[in-house]
Amino acid sequence: MTQPTVHQVPVPAPPGAGARGPGVSSPPSPGPLRRALRSVTPGPSADAGGAALYRRWWLPWLWMTPAIVGATVFGVFPFLNTVVVSFTDAKPLGGAYDVVGLANYRRMLGDPDFWLATRNSLLYALIVVPLMVLLPLLLAILVEKNLPGIGFFRSAFYTPVLASSVVVGLSWQWLLSDQGLVNTWLQKAHIIREAVPFLSDSWLILLSAMGLTLWKGLGWYMIFYLAALGNVPRELHEAAAVDGAGAVRRFWNVTVPGVRQSMMLVGTLTGIGSLRVFTEIYMLGGSTGGPGGADRTLPFYIRDVGLDPLTGNAGYGAAVSVALFALTLGLTLLAQRLTKEDGA
């Protein structure tokens, strides 16, 4: 029996493949401006397929424009303006000013109040950062297991994050006052005879503010660690347990190495936040920043010397702001270097 002949239908070649037929004109060559832009932002390669082959060169920049404009208006321009103002004697409410060169920086280096504020900020970071790195990790380990009712405790630990810093500060102010709940309970339990001056002693104000920062940030960084703990293989814990490692040893040899990158991130974010602390000191120490301004941090000091409408000097406040930026940048670069060395 004779087999029927099968005729193959030719498949048209994709656009751009092979030689162009007669009467088909080639696309016009791009102009010099477009060629220059393509050299900076090249488009997809010739072998790219799908929508990437027809994507316009300017489309990624279109999506990035809002972010670039926002970062420039609210980040780059204010920073550059602060640097420029730091070389002047500008007033907070504006008006005429003169260029004073490095006079503000020389005044800053010889100002004991500046060094006191710097000491308080650094002390704040040195105490808060290690505790904020370790305590949320322990808290995350406690609430990691899927036990009945564990969702309630996760929500309870996260609740302070949702509260306003002012509301939390007022609550702590009520708790730590001389007639507050803490002193009342301690006196009724016969642990103390006189009220502890949490809100009148300079050192206790600073320590109380640190406690407020820790209490408010535990739930936030607990979420970071919960995500990181989910990526630690259970097989490592099981192998360590088979080898006879206890809970403490498994924590240091398995859990900590598994979440080390998250610990570095938490340490960096907490360090930056500690150098910028203001609300806690203001709520617990008052508008003066503790007795005689003894608990003022650098942001608090910037507000006092640079933003007071009567006696403030915006130029000097800008110089202190530049110093705070340099301190924060140094801490960030140090954390990045430690992270790279740890990764190596």
Salt bridges, closest charged atoms under 4 A:
ASP113 OD2 - ARG296 NH2 3.90
GLU144 OE2 - ARG234 NH2 2.66
ASP304 OD2 - ARG296 NH1 2.95
ASP304 OD1 - ARG303 NH2 2.65
GLU341 OE2 - ARG337 NE 3.39
ASP342 OD1 - ARG260 NE 3.41
